[in-house]
Amino acid sequence: MKAMSLRSVCAAILLFAPTAFAEEDSDTTVVRNVRIFDGTGDTLSETSRIVIRGATIAKVAPDTGALPEGARVIDGGGRVATPGFVDTHVHLMTSLHVMQMMNASDWTLALAAADNMRKMLQRGFTTVRDTGGADGSIARAVDDGLIAGPRVFPSGRGISQTGGHGDFRLGAAPHPMLDDIAFFRTFANLMVLADGRAEVLAAARENLKHGATQIKIMGGGGVTSEFDPLHAVQYTPEEVRAAVQAAENHGTYVVAHAYHDRSVRMLIDNGVRQIVHGHLLTEKTIRYAAKKGVVIQAELVWSRLNEEFGRRAGLSEESLAKNRDIVARTGEYFALLKKHGIDVAFGTDIVGPHQQFQNREFTLRGEHFTPAEVLRQATSVAYDLIAMSGPLNRYGRFGVIEEGARADLLVIEGNPLEDLSILERPDETLRLIMKDGVIHKRAL
Ligand SMILES: [Zn+2]
C-alpha cells in the first residue's frame, strides 16, 4: 500500500473535525424570558422565547405554554436579547503592534488573528467583514470549528496602487516591479500593490480565488500611510473598472477606501457600489451617492483612537495632521449622512492592539443617532451591506431575530436602547453569546 500523502492526512483530519462540532448543533435550545430587540424595530418585545434548532432560529413567540420536549432551556431572567453584532470594517490580521507585524511569520499572524477573533466574539460580534488581510482560509477555519470567532466575510488583500494608501513599504524599500517582485505584499498580508489594468485584474482574481467575498480597493489618500496626501485620487477609471469587472464576474461588488469628493465621484462613476470612510465629502456628493444607491460606511472610533494613541503608536506628524482634518469634519459629516437617509452600517476599522476598544463605536455613534438606530446599524443594516456579496454569502440571513435566521444571539444585562455605553463593558454585560446555535458564553 502506498504511504498516505500529507494532503490526504490533512483531508482526513478535516473530515473528522467538523463532525465533533456538528453534534453539539443538533440539540434544540430555548432562550426564554427575554425582551427582544429584533434588529429592525425601535422597541423591545413583550417577554418572549426563542426556539433554536441546530444553527437556526426555529420560532419566536410569547413566553407561555409548554416548552419543547428535551430542549435545553436558558432563562434570560427578563433581560434584553439582541441579534449578534456585525462589524462591517475590521482587519483581523492586525492585532499586533506595527513592528511585530512587520517581522511576524505567517504562523504568528494566524495565531494572533485567532486570539483576536476569540476576543471579538466575546465582545458580541458574531459576524465581521474583513476589508484587508484575512482570506477564505480564515473564514473556513471558523466554519470548520478550528477556532472560535465571528463568521468572516474576507476581502483578501486590499488592492492599492504604488504610493497609495496600501503602500506601507518603508521609505527606502525597493519597488516591486522595478525589482521584479510581482505584487508586493505589505505587512500582515494587509495590502497588495497592483498598477495598471492587468495587475489590478490579477490581484482581484487572486483574492477571489482565495475566498474573498468582495474586493477592497484603495481609491484615495489615507491617514496612516506615509506618502499619499488625503486629497490624492488613487487609481484611474480604467483600473477601477478592472476591479469592478473582476468582482462582478464573480457575483460580487467592490468596496473602496476614499475620503473626498473627487475620488468618490470617480469611484461611483466607474461602478464601485460601496465607499468606506468619506469623512471629507460635501453634501453634493453625499446626495449623488444616495441617488445612485451607493452605500457609505463610516466609522468614528478609529480616528478618535488615533488622536489618543497615534503618536505613541508611531504615526508621523503628517498622519496626525490628516487625522485631525478628519476628526474636525466628523460631526458635520455624520449629520449630513443622517439628513440624506444614509444607513451607516456599523464598522470600526481599528488596526493594532487597540481593537479592544471596538465597542466604543456604539457610544460614539450615540452622539449622532438614537440607540435603536445604532443597534440596527450593527445588526440588520450591516447585514444588508454584507449581503451585497450575493451568492458568495453562504450563511443566509443573520443580524435579525426572526424565524429562519441564523441563531446568533446576545442576552444583555441592562438596556442598550437606553444606554449604549453598557456595551463597552461586554465582560460584565453580555450574559449569553450564541453563534449558529452554539453557546460561546453563558453567565446566566
Ligand atoms: Zn480599513
Residues whose N, C-alpha, C, O or C-beta is under 5 A from the ligand:
A	BS01	ZN	T131 D349
